[in-house]
Amino acid sequence: MSIGKNLESGMNYDWKKQEFLWKQYSLWIDLYKFYLDSAFKANAFFYAVTGSIITFYFANPNKQYIKYSLLLPAVMSGGFLYIALYGIHTFEIAKKEVDLLAIQLTLKEYPDLNVLTIVLYVFAIIFLIVFISMFILVFGSFKQ
């Protein structure tokens, strides 16, 4: 009877371990989806604010302090640039963890988490271009 109990407890342990690994894997994938969704939403918000302010800026070129309205998109792009670069750096940990879980679960196919990294690189480049452009428009020596 003790051999049967040991075998049963060993099988129970393997089942619980597998269940725990699947829950952990699911958590990482859900977190990945949340980050990807948040990145696109933040980017859409950034474009809405920046587009509105730039439109207002070019529609009213003769107002005295209008160029300082471009500081908001500059600051936002600088902040989002930092967040994107930070996300690129820290998401490497998540990718390694998912790779390890996929190996432990013997998965042959699983989501490619590099998509988020590529998206964040593209967004970071856009944020950098906007950041530089806004500062050139605000502090540049040319006049309209």
Secondary structure, 3 states (H helix, E strand, C coil): CHHHHHHHHHHHHHHHHHHHHHHHHHHHHHHHHHHHHHHHHHHHHHHHHHHHHHHHHHHCCCCCCHHHHHHHHHHHHHHHHHHHHHHHHHHHHHHHHHHHHHHHCCCCCCCCCHHHHHHHHHHHHHHHHHHHHHHHHHHCCCCC
